[in-house]
């Protein structure tokens, strides 16, 4: 993309003209599900292909080299019937699909313009590792932005025994034991009972006047009876029973906890969102494309996607692959229903940017949720930003004719790369630092940095302050969106191998973003140490005849003028000493010697 400014027109003001390159800007988006995946279970790679235009992509082709430790299972294309070549079922290999001609965005053109679903199963060799898969889309039409023609995903593979542990729910059972022991208390009550028991006492009184007269016995004594009253008490015991409760247990109840293992259902719904096209013109169709997936470990039910449409946009349509969508004002709700483990669906939302959005950046965030517990809620939201171009200006009568729009052209990204140390030793780490800055006043989307490691080195680590990095030889760091003035730093650590001794490492980082030219930054690092020597091959070579050369005038005195008019002999090269037969220098040194001798021989022939 280029721009220039026409001379001032009558009446003041100016017209900024934007020239855009033609071609077809193909873009690919790849999603994996589930992640993590268990050995032997289906892993779905879902690929969406877009064409940001402005032209039709002719003879588009998709290429996907599957990871080594997976077994291919099946492939599905949209539209159906696309011509694809695949590895045999149960093996790995490369998938290639002929996508045909893909049109640019426009009325009636679906987004994405093509889709491919590849199903594989990780083998036992992949257990405990992370597998990486990269897909590429291309066409015979020139692509102004090749940086978004590839998409990479990484998936963690679990061994078959790695089954999520169910959550144990403890249900306490309270048992209280108390025993009442009655205590018998006896209370005695004495009730005296008077009993009259007459006791006869005989008293002999010789007098004449007895108080009691009995029938006298002729000639006998007089009998007098004196009664004696004796009270003999009768004791009646009336027991009183008093019950005293003596508990045999601690007053606090004894709680016996019997845990019941209950598996809590879990699902991991996730969402990814892109905006097509970006940037977009006022009044043109802007499509927000959602990819909704379920990473498991269980099925997701009641899946709902919500999205608040940006201000200064008007809703046009919503097309879910499953379920229904409803909009109320700017609030959009899509009821998806159930998603099986690893299942992926699409939702396309079309809006128009109003004139009030001209020159601004629209930000849109979508959220997905399900009924089950979600162990990874961090992937439940996704945000896309879109810059809205100002409307096309109408030149005044008599002004030069041109496609005139206010100049809003993003500047290229700024990339700085450093390497430390400048001179390295075999086996020691070399650290590269790559900083990428957005110098614009608007966000830049789809930022990506690629870095191919120099030969004879091995990767130690790669980290980024924004986004993710993957790969071992060709690093791909997916940064995403850089806000105005924002900087991301990527740190790469490598280690030279013995084969790098005596060489110079050259490393280049490439930063790309849709609609911007790619920017590169390169650093060099010298690896100290003697070059590797070739094995002794002198005994295998026949002896060489001596080379007879005329004695030079002197290595310290310039050569005399040549016999050819106007020509001066070149200075004599320094001839290295041939080593003993038990060692030879590297092939490069031998070639240098041969070149020097050839040059000297040519000079000698010209003189004679």
C-alpha positions, 0 to 999 in steps of 0.5 A: 500500500502506498500514498501520495498527496496532490498539490493544493487545490483552489480554495484550499485543502488537499486530497490524500490518495491511497493506492492499494495493491491488488491480489487476494489476501488469504487467511487461515484459522485453525482450532484444535479440540479437545485439548488436552486429548487422551491417547486413542481418542479423537482429536479434531483439527478445524480449519477455516479459510477466509479471503480478505480480497480484494480479488478472487483467490484462484486455484487455492490450496490447503496443505496440512502436514500432520504430527508424526505420532497421530493416526489419521481417521477422517476428513470433512470439507465445506463445501462438500466434495472438495478434492483432498488427498490424505494419508491412509487411515491409521497413519500420519502424513500430509493432507492436501485439499484443492479449494478452487477459486475463493471469492472476496467478501461481499453480499452472498459470500459465506464467511469463511469461504471454505472449511476443512475438518480433519480427525486424528487419534494420538498414538501411544508414542505421543503420551505425555508430549505436546504435538504441534500442527501447522496448516498453510493456504495459498493460491496462484493469485498474488497475496499482499499479506502472506504472513496470515497464510499459516496457522499453528496449534499445539495440543497436550496428549495424556496417557490413557490412565490420566483420568480426571479424579471425581470430586469427593463430597463429604456428607457428615452423619451425626450420632448422639448416644445418651443412656438414662440410668434411674436411681432408686431413693427410698423414703420411710414414713412411720405411722404409729398404730396403737394396739391395746393388749391387756396384761393381767397382773394379779395382786393379792390384797388381804384387805376386805375391799377389792376394786374388782370382785370376782367370784370368790373361791370359798376360803381363797384370796381376793383377785384384783386386775390392773390393766396395762396399756402398751403401744407397739408402733407399726412401721410402714415404708413408702418408697419414693422413686426418683429417676436421675438421668446420667448420660454415658456419652459426651454432651456434644454429639459424636459426628461420623463423616462418611464421604460419598465420592460424587463425580462432578460433571465438567466441560470446557467450552471455549470460543475464538473470534475473528472480524472480516474484513479488517479494516472495514468501510463505513456501511460495508458488511462486517462479519464477526465469525465465532468458533465455539468448541468443547474441550471436555472432559465431558459433554457440554449442555445448555451452551449459550453464546452472548455478545454485546455488539459495538456502539455505532454498528447496526445489526444485520443478521445472525447465522448459527450452525446450530441453535438460534440467535436473538438480538435485543438492542445491542445484546445478542444471545445465541442458544447452541444447546449441547456440544459433545467432547471435541465438537466445533460449531460456527456462528456468523454475525453481520453488522454495518458500521455507521458514519459515527464509527469512521476513523475509530476502532470497534471492539467486540467481545463474545462469551460462551458458557455451559451448565457444567463446571468449567475447569478452564474458564480463561478461554470462555471469552474472545475479543476482536478489534476492527478499524473503520475507514472514513467514508470516501471523499467527494472531490470538488468540481474541477479538482483532480480525479482520484480515489480520495480518502483521508490518509489513515495508513498504518505505518510498518511495525518497528522491530529491533533484535539483539544478540548476546554475547557477540562471541559465543562458545560451543555449548554456551547459551546465546540469547536473542531479544526481539522487540516489536512495537506498533508505532500507530495511533490505531491497533494492529491486528494479527501480528505474527513473528517468525524466526528460523534458528541458524544451522548447527544450533539447538533451541533452549527456550522461547518466551513472549510477553504477549501471545504464544510461541511454538516450534523447535527449528522454525519458531512461530510467535502468534502475538495477536493485537498490538495496541497503539504504542504497545511493545511485545518482547520475545526472548529466544535462547539457543545453544551452538553445537560443536559443528558451529565452532569457527562459524558465524551464526546469522539469525533473522526475525520477521514480523508481519501483520495484515495489510502491513509490509513485513519487517525483518531484523538480523543479528550475527554471532561469532562462535569461537573455537577451531573449525572441525578438521577433515580426517586424514586422507593424504595416504589415499591420494597419489603424490602430486608433482611439484609445481614449478613457478618462476621466482617472484621479484620479491613479496615485499616489492611491487611487481614490475609493469606488465608487458601488456600496455596499461596492465599491472600485474596483481600482487602475489598472493600469500601462499600458505604452507602445505601441512604434513600428510597426517592432517589437512585443513578444511576444504575451504582452505584448500579451495582458497589455495587452488584459487590463489594458484590459478590466479598466479598461473594466469598472471604468469601466462600473460607475462610470458 
